[in-house]
Amino acid sequence: MNLFRVLSHAIKSVFRRDQVDADMIEEMRCHREAQIESNLAAGLTPTEATRVANRQFGRIDAIAEEGREARGFTWLIHLRQDLRYGLKMLFKHKGFSFVAVMTLGLGLSVNITSGCLSLVDILFFQPLAVKDPHRLLVTPRDDPKNQLSSSDSIRSTCRSSVASPSV
Amino acid sequence: MSKIELLKGTLDLLVLRVLQSGPMHGFGIAQKIHFLSAEALRIEEGSLYPAVYRMERKGWIEAEWGVSENNRRAKFYHLTKMGCQQLVAEQATWKRLTDAVGQVLAKAD
């Protein structure tokens, strides 16, 4: 419920920004009119009432800007504006965009495939860099259920395979 | 008459408390605070609306358009359940703060 509310608020702030802004301006306008009415009821003349209300209200642009900031997600709004501008520029200079995309694409794809190939090669196809890798054994870990421990099995194997006496 | 500077977050507490008695529009909230404080506090719109939008974003209050007493269009705010809980918490914090400050002021000899 909380996440839903945050998401809907984010979507409204970013994608319905104009409507939310218009709402805010309208709300402040209504507030100002109510203030003028209250001033009139307090006995001020109409011009005085308007002037006092304007002064009390302050600069509406600054307040509107603060209101927008208070709503949050300004970073998202700026990100969206930057993305739109970037895309517009890309479409405007099609030749440059084509060259840039091809360069990036070819460069990236060649590097990635060669990187993947060499990784697979090292993991699966190259023999290990030791002397006589075909004589390597995989021994099981010491297990209380086994009668022999792994050290016993290595000694017995070495004795059986090495022909000459040890140096 | 010099301006009283409210501590940060006190305005939120005041707005939440005012809305506890029922939905109200922005102008009404400012008027009520001004009246209840015996005209000592005048909430400027430049502080009221950013605070209100911030609280709306946090989910403490919700807004909807309606018609005011003078047959004028206005946006009415009301407390949510989260807002009620927040009000209780902030009132407790306020009491602790004022008690603590009061104690220091009274006994600092």
Interface residues (C-beta under 8 A of the other chain):
Chain A: N2 R5 H9 D23 M24 E26 E27 M28 C30 H31 E33 A34 Q35 E37 S38 Q56 F57 G58 A62 I63 E66 G67 E69 A70 R71 G72
Chain B: H25 G26 F27 Q31 E44 E45 G46 Y49 P50 A51 Y53 R54 E56 R57 G59 S68 N70 R72 R73 A74 K75
